[in-house]
Amino acid sequence: MTTTMRIETFTLGPIQTNAYLISVTEPAANENEKPKERAIVIDPGMNPKKLLERLEGVQVEAILLTHAHFDHMGGVDELRKAAGCPVYIHDLEADWLTDPRKNGSMRWQDVTPPLSTDPAEYALAEGQTLKLLGLSFRVMHTPGHSPGSVSFLCDNHLFSGDVLFKMSVGRTDLPGGRERDLYDSIRLKLYKLSPEVIVYPGHGGRTTIGFEMANNPYTGA
């Protein structure tokens, strides 16, 4: 039986955070059954109504978080309750989900009320491979924007969170950020990937590793 992978982007909340829906649709076994759609969600941000509407009738297997800043985890509570699925986050930010001071929502009260959710069910670590939807997601620990930032690589698709953007990089002036770590993450890990790898960042449009290596003004050619 063949499956078809699809990647959809939902730009959510006041900071225009990209949530990614990765889904596979399995053909119906016979004419009396409907095709079965399964999915995972990366970084369900704030105000996730349109994402939740899209997921009606879809079996959500997991929520993956690149990091725990409020604009990336603001929709976790609603989605987890609706789908009954587990949440994955790096151990260094495990307590950020429950602490509005650490996830930043206490600091930006002109943008959001204080946010918290239950702890994640699973911890992420460097080099780990997650088997979801019949696909393999490699976990890359890419700190710098935040200490527990991770990127997820599935085939030639990289979900980079707030580490690498099109023609830009993540900020390092928030608590736990460190400029040297950020550039090491990009140059020593992400730029070791194939130039053809497509980058899906936490904000803004898609790019590729090769384009950023050649053109990103912050990381050097």
C-alpha angles and dihedrals in degrees: 000000000000126000131202120220118214130184119203128182125217116188105209141185135001093304093052096239119186115236114189125212113199112189142171126201120209117205117247115265090227141356092271094061132069123233111268118234121199126180150174126211126217116204106348100203133197123308094021097176096123091047092050091049090053090051096057106126092010122119106231111204101185150349113228120197122202087197140335106254110137096250090059099043101034093106098042096099095051095044096045092050092047096046103029091223133142127255125226125203137154114270093238089069100033093116094045091080091063098038120071090194093059098041090051099241092114089055097050101048091148086066104034143003115248109290131206137155138182118287120276118264096222138036125224125217139182113281095013118142119213118204106210131152088001088296133109121238115191115209116222117188103222108172126178105087086055130350096251099040114141135182124213121219120197113173103306095340119100122190102200105177110202096334103087126019133176103285091345146063136225122279118256101194096091122095110289094016120131125183097208091052091050094054092044089052092052101040100035099037116016096037089053089068123093114285088235093063110119114228120216106192131197091248133022131008134332123270139167134250091242094052092050093047089055101036114019104115093204101053102040129240 
